[in-house]
Amino acid sequence: MSGPVEGPPESLRTTVQSGAVAARPLHIAWIGFAPAEESGGVPGIATDLLHGLAALGHRIDCFFPSAERELPPRISGIENLTFVWGTSRWQWNRWYSRTRLTAFLSSLAVRALASLRQRRVLMRRHREDPYDLCYQFSNVENLSIPRRLRSSVPLVAHPGQSSADALRFLIRERRLSFQGRPAYAFAIACAVLWSRRRVQRRQIRRASLVICISQIFREHLIRDYGLAEQDSVVVPNPVQLERFENFVRPLGDPPTVIVLGRIATGKGIEDVVAVARLLHEGGIRARVRVVGGTSVWSDYTRVLDELPPENSEYAGHVQSTQVPGELERSDVLLQASRYEAFALTVAEALAAGVPVVATSEVGAMEQLSSEVATTTPPGDPQAMAAAVVAMLERLAADAAGLRAACRAEAERLFAPEIVCSGVSAALARLVGPPRSTPPGAGARRGPEIHELTGSPS
């Protein structure tokens, strides 16, 4: 930890429960990904969090490294949200972004430069109207926060993944990695992840509070980065329930078992193939539909060549806007991951009325009722296949009742207002009682749009 800011009190050492209420409005500097409407993943989570925290009365200045773009209607007109845009005009399909790897590396460099340029604007706005805290969303490493600010204002980190986990599974599954990527790409990936792991280990320990998206993710951060447990709290990711409206429907004919996510390292793709074979050999009347693209670091699509064509298909990558439709046509979600910090697909499936079979290494499974989700050991296709069959039988007996229970569980744990109340409670407890405010400070500035210019300070 750097500076005099103290960590969270004892009451934050366990998982934040739902239903918390903001203790007082805070002035927050939000640093991270720009939000997006009708989208899952990180941009969709950002939209839900910003909308929910603003609804609780917090004033948030959002610093985005990218150039100005259209905002989601849900947050574009909110009085206590201000947006500060950068100058990065990075685009796909240019000379620097023609492959997944070069796109990732170039975007990382561009974001870093844009983040450095944000420092001057961030400090100026802090002097005019002091922030209660800086909220670093999604990425662990960020260059936007000046050292002077870190020493006086609490830093809250809200990461979605770690490079230590990615590197561990990339090396562990290198045999599968070599099937889809050349050796030099594997070496570059390892080098980048190793470097980012070192940076993340140093930067995450500067945070006064780390919001972990699952207990298992917190345990990994404690083990890999030396995170102090008392400086962390567990709050799950939100899911926009309105994207999934048709959640009561009969069992498919034939039923569909969907595997939704990246076809990449740590996702248990080889176990998915084994489950499909077991279902086919057992004469189970069900289709296995695999949906998802590859990652920057790995490509396991060749593993899917071994899917039995009699009952399985690989549909390839789909846009996030197509996910609700995919789930609406599905009956059971199979999440066979060897490790997943959260797995938003689990929350989305439940919101769509789709029960889940997933491994104990999937963070989103931690608090789910066994009525709607079955947990199996990682790397055990037989247990997964048996759980899928049992879930299909339950759907055949009472599809409407089980799907309604799935939706209710998603509302109980992952509704944005529930998640944002938990985040807000953690922030208020960290900051403590109100501090004195300079005369003239604290007025709402509204949703102004600023263009960042100038050199890093």
N, C-alpha and C positions, 0 to 999 in steps of 0.2 A: 504494500500500500504506500502511496506517496502522499505527502502533505498531512495536515492535521485532521482531515475528515475521518470521523470514526465510522466503523462498520455498523450494520443493522443490529438492533437490540435482540435479546434472547427470543422474543416472540416471533421473530422472522426466521428462526432456525429450522422450522418445519414447513411443510407444504401449506401455502396460503389456501384457505377454504373459500368456497363461493359465498356470495352475498355480502362481501366487504363493502363499506361505503367510504368515499373520499373524506379524509379528516379535514382538509382545507384545500382550496385551489392552489396549485403550484405553477410556477413559471418554468417551463421546460425547454431546453435546447435539444431538439430531436435530430440525430445524425444517422443517416442510413439510407436505405432504398426508398425510392419514390413509390407511392401507392398506385394501385390500378384497380379499376372496378371490374366486376364480373370475372375475376381471376382468382385462381387458387395460388398456392405457393407463397413466396415471400411478399410480392406486391399486394396480394389480397389480404394477408395477415397485417401488413402495414396499414392498409385502409381501415380494417376493423379496429385496430388498436388506436389509431388517431381519432377516428370517429367516436369510439367509446370513451377515451380519456377526455376529449373535448366536451362530450356530453356530461361528464362528471364535473365540469367547471374548470379544468386545467387550461392554462394558456400555453400554447405550444408554438415555438418557432421551429420550422422544419428546414433543415439544411440538406439540400440534395446536390451531389456533384454534377448531375446531368443538366443539360440545357433545358430551358422551360418547355413544358409540354402540357397537354390538356389533363386536367385533374378529374378524378371521379366525381360525378355530381353529388354524391353523398357528403363530400367534405369540401367542395370548392367554395361554398358560400357560408361556411361557419365562421362566426365573428372572431372567435378566440384561436383560430389557426392562421398562422402566417407562414408563407412559403418563400424561401430564399434559394434561388436557383443558381447553379454553377454555369460553366461555359463549355462543358464537355459535349461534343457532338459526335461521339463514337457511333459507328453504324456497322451493321452486318454487311457481308459480301463486299468488303473492300480488301485491298491488298493485305491489310493487317488482320483481317477477320474471316479469311476464306476457309479455315479449318477450325475445328472446335478448340484445339490447343492454342493456336495463335490468337484466336478470338479471346480466349480467357486471359492469356498473358497480356495482350494489348489493352484489354478493358481494365485489368488490374492496374497497369501502369497509368492509364488515363485517369482512373478514379483517384489514384494516389496523388497525382499532380493537382487535380481539381480540389481534393481535400486540403492540400497545403494552401491553396488560394483562399479557402474558406476561413482560415485562421483569423485574418485581419477583420473580416466582417463579424465573425463570432465574438471577438473581443470588444469591438466597438459597440455592438448591441448589448453585450453584458454590462459595459460601463454605463450605458444609457438607462438600462432597466435590468438589474441583476437577475441572473437565473438562480433558481433553487437547486437545479441539478442538470447534468447533461445525460441524455438518454441515447446510448449507442446501440442501434438496432441491427440485428442480423450478423454483421461482421464483428469479429473480435478485434482485429487490427484496424485502426483508423488514425489518420494523420491530421484530422480537422481540429482537434482540441489542443490549444496551446498549453504549454507547461504551466504558465502562470494561472490559467483557469483551473487546471487539474488540482493545483495545490490549495484552492480555496472553495471549489464547488464540487459536491459529490458526483462521481461518475457511476452511472448505472449501465452495465453491459447486459444485453439481451441476445446472446448468440443462438444461432440455429443449428450449428454443426461445428466440428473442430477438425483441423488438419491432422491432428494426432490420430484420430479415429480413421480418417481416410487413408493415411499412410499405413497404418497397421493392417488394414484389410487388403490394401493394394499389394503389400508384400506377402501377406498370408495366402492370397489367392492368385499369386503371380502365374501359376500354371494356366489358369483360366484367362488371365489378362493377356497372355501372349497369343491366345487364339484370335483376339480381335484387334490388338495393337502391336506394332513392331517394337523391338527391344529398345530402340532409341527413344521412342515415345514413353515407354515405361520408365526409362532412366530419367528423362526430363521431368516426368510427373513426380517421381520420388524426390528429386532434388528440390522442386518447387514446394512440395508438401513439407519436406523436412525444414526448409527455410521458414515457411509460414508457421510451422509448429513452434519454432524457437521464438518468433516474434509474438505469437499468440500467448505463449507461456509467460512472457514478460509483461505483456500489456493487460492480460486479464487480471493479474494480481494488483494492478493499479486501481481496479474498480472498487468502490465502496460497497456495491451490491451487484451480484450477478443473478439475473433471473434465468433459471434453467427450465427448459420446456418439459423435462421429465426427471424423475428421480435417478434413473439409470444414467442419463446424460450428466447430471450433477456428480454422480460417482466417478464417471470417466474424467470429468474436469478436475476433480480432487486428485485422482490418481496420476493423470498425465501432466497437469499444469500446476499442481500444488495449490489449488484453490482451497481456501479455508471454508469449512462447512458453515461456520457462523456468518460468513459473508455472502451467503447464497440463499435463495428461496426457489421453490418449484411452483410454476404456474404454467398450465398447458397452453398450447396454441388455440386461438379461436377459429371457428368455421362460420362462414356466412350462411346461415340456415335458409335464407330466402332463395338461394341458388338451387335448392333441392326441395321442390314442392310436391311432386308426385311420389310420395313415400308409402302409400297403401295400394297394393296391387297383388294379383294372384301369383303363384309360383310359375316360372317360365316353363315352356314346353318345347324342347327340353330345358331343364334348369341350366343357368350359366354361372360358372365359378370364374370370377374375374380376378386377374392379377394385375394391379395397377401401380405403375411406378417405373423408375429407371431400370434399364436392363444392364446392370452394372455391378461393381464391387459391393459385396456385403449384402446383396438383396436376396441371396438364397436361390438364384435362378436354377442351379442344378437340382435343388430340392423341388422346385416347381415342376420340372420335367419328370422327376421321379413320382410325384403325386399324380400327375396326369397319366402316367403309365399304370400306376396302381388302380386308379379309377377305371381305366379301360380294361385292365385284366380282371377286375372284380365285377365287370358287367354293370357298372353304375351308369345309369342314364343321365349324363350331364356333360356339358361342354365346358372346356377350359379355354378362356379367352385371355391372352396376355397382351397388355396394352402399355406402351411406354417407349421412350427413346433411350439413347445411350448417354453416358456422362462424358465430361471432359477427360477424365482419367482412364476410363475403361469402356469396353464394348463387349458384352456377353451375348450378342445376338446369334453368334454361331452355336452357342450352347442350345439355343432354342430350335436348331435344326433337328434335334433329337426328340422333339415333341411328337407323340403319336398322332398322325393326321386324322385318325378315325374319330377322335374326340377333342382335338385341340387346334388352336390357331394362334398365330402371332399377328396382331393387327398393326403393329408399328406405333410410331409416335402420333399422338393427337394433341390438339391445342387444349389449353386449360378450359376454354369455353365449352369444349365437347365432353368434359368429364361428367357433368350432371346427366347427360344423355346416356353415357356409357353405364353409369351406375343404375340408372332407371331401367335399363335392360338386363340387369344382373340380379343374382339371387344371393350369392355368398362372395365375400371378399377374402382372398387368401393372401396374407402378408407373411412370406416365408423368410424374412430377413434374418441374417445372422446377427445383425445389429442395426438399429434405427433409433436415432436420438428421439424422434417423435413419431413420424409417419402421419402426415395430414390426411392421407387417403383413408385411414381408419376412421377419423372423425367425419370425413365427408361421406363415407359409406354409411355410417350410422344415421347421419342426417337424411340420407336418401332411402332409409328403411332397409338397408342391407346388413345382415349380421356378419360377424367377422371371425375368421380363424387366423390367428397370428402367433408368433413365437413370444416367449417370455423376454426377449431382447428388444422388443418394440415398445418404445416409451409410451405411446398413446394407450397401451393396454393396461396401464398400471392401476387405474381406478375403475375400470369397466365392470359392470355386472356380468356374472357368468350366464345370465339369461340371454344376453345378446352377443357375447364374445367368448370364444374358447381359446385358451392359451395352451400352446404346446412347446416342448423343448426345441431349441434351434437345431437344425441338422437332422431332424427325425421325420422323414417323409411319411412313414407308416402312421405315426400319430396324427400328422396333418390330414392325411387321407381319411382316417377314421373320424376325425372331428368334422371334416367337410360332409361326410355321409350322414353323420348324426344331425348336423345343422339342416341339411336338406330334408331329412325326415321330419324335423320339427316344423319346417316351413310347409311341408305337405299337409301336416296336421292342422296348422293354424297360421297361415301366411299373414293374414291381416293383423292378428294379435302380436306376432313376433316383430313385424315391421313397425308397428306403432310403438312397441317397446324400444326398438332401436332409435327411433326418432326422439323419444322421451329421454333416452340416455345421452344423446347428443346435445339436447337442450339443457340437460342438467350439468354437464361438464364443459361443453365447448361453446355455448352461446356467447357471443362477443360481450354482452353486458356482464355476464358472470366472470369471464376472464379479465375484462378491464377493471372490474371492481377489485379483483385480487391484486392486479398490478398496482392500482391506485393506492390500495391499503399499504402495500409494501413500500411504495415511494414515500407516502406520508409518514410512515413510522421511521423511515431512514432519515428524512429531513428534520423531523421533530417540530417543535412549536414554531410559530411564525417569527421571522426576524424583522427588525426595523427596516422600513422602506424609505429610501431617499425621497424628499419632496418632489412631486411631479412624476415619479416613476410609478409603474404599475398600470397605466392606462392601456386599454385594449387598442391594439394598432390595426386590427382587421387583416383580411387576407391580401395584404400587399404582395406584389411580385417584384423581387429584386434580382438584378443581374450582377453576378460576382465579377469583379474586374480587379486588376492590380496584381502585384507579386506577393508571394507568401511572406508572412511576417514571422 
